[in-house]
Amino acid sequence: MTQQTWDEVGGLLPHDEFRAASEAIVANIEQVIEGKTATVRLALAVLLAEGHLLIEDVPGVGKTKLAKALARSIDCSVRRIQFTPDLLPSDVTGVSVYNQETHDFEFRPGAVFANLVVGDEINRASPKTQSALLECMEERQVTVDGVTYQLQTPFMVIATQNPIEMEGTYPLPEAQRDRFTARIAMGYPDAGAELAMLDGHGATDPLHELRPVSDAATVRQLIGHVRQVHVADPVKQYAIDLVTATREAPDLRLGASPRATLQLLRTARAVAALEGRDYVLPDDLQALAVPVLAHRIIPTADAQLARRTTDAIVAELVHRLPVPNDRKRSSYDNRAGGSGRGPFEPRRP
């Protein structure tokens, strides 16, 4: 049976079908993750943008639970990798083994051959093992012994790491971080959500009872729908301006890459679709600037001494950078020359 490769997805869905499918996934995850709707929706947006997610936070706030809940909410193949210092690259990608019966080498796929790959504590593995993910995250393929194997769609790596635990860890290199579409932090729950967690998680773990509400075919359709979301030229230029600002900021010695521009726009398409729109607004880019750009940049030594975080630097750049002058028009806007179509909306037939 031929596997569906990453570039074979469905087309545009009716808005009500897209909304119903996406809201079902969000609601299912929220049975496990209390009070983190924005975080859950961003994780789903990264999946629909064909990206990868890095969850970075202190221990015990639900990083791995979010990854597992998303994986279990869609009926796809899921593999979990516990990254440790003794993990080998072949454990991730696979290895060719000599078969004495056939007198030939046969390939045994590694854990990366799944729709969703959950990498727990990714910074505990050596740089050599971390680099095993570079090809599959960018090109959706794995090359072993000169033979290239295509991965199927959807394909997403959800990695977790603990930023405060330094012993026995290897910081992710710039090339590895740049392949993650977004970095999010779970944060502590508020008092109400934590109380609900005690009621719902006190006796049993709801993750064990979670059932899929979607499947790989549906997710491919959702991805195809997101690809069709319209992006106006002023919005594209604004995305370029945001990324260019990181390259010119005096507080940064490394700005965001062109890959960051592309993934910022792809994620904005997914967010717009989840909001029920078929076009991207500058507000979508503003909301995504920190999670998509902050983990890709490196502050200068002076900025580090001043304890300026990359999140704060990106947020300041967003605040200072002028946005496109035309904003989305209300349906009640009757200004002269108005066509009833917002400046960022696609032309209707």
Secondary structure, DSSP 8 states (H G I E B T S, - for coil): ----BTT-------HHHHHHHHHHHHHHHTTTSTT-HHHHHHHHHHHHTT--EEEE--TTSSHHHHHHHHHHHEES-EEEEE--TT--HHHHHEEEEEETTTTEEEEEE-TTSSSEEEEETGGGS-HHHHGGGHHHHHHSEEEETTEEEE-BSS-EEEEEE-TT--TT-----HHHHHT-SEEE------HHHHHHHHHHHSSS-GGGG---SEEHHHHHHHHHHHHT-B--HHHHHHHHHHHHHHHH-TTEEE---HHHHHHHHHHHHHHHHHTT-SB--HHHHHHHHHHHHGGG-EE-HHHHHTT--HHHHHHHHHHHS---S-----TT---TT--SS-TTS----
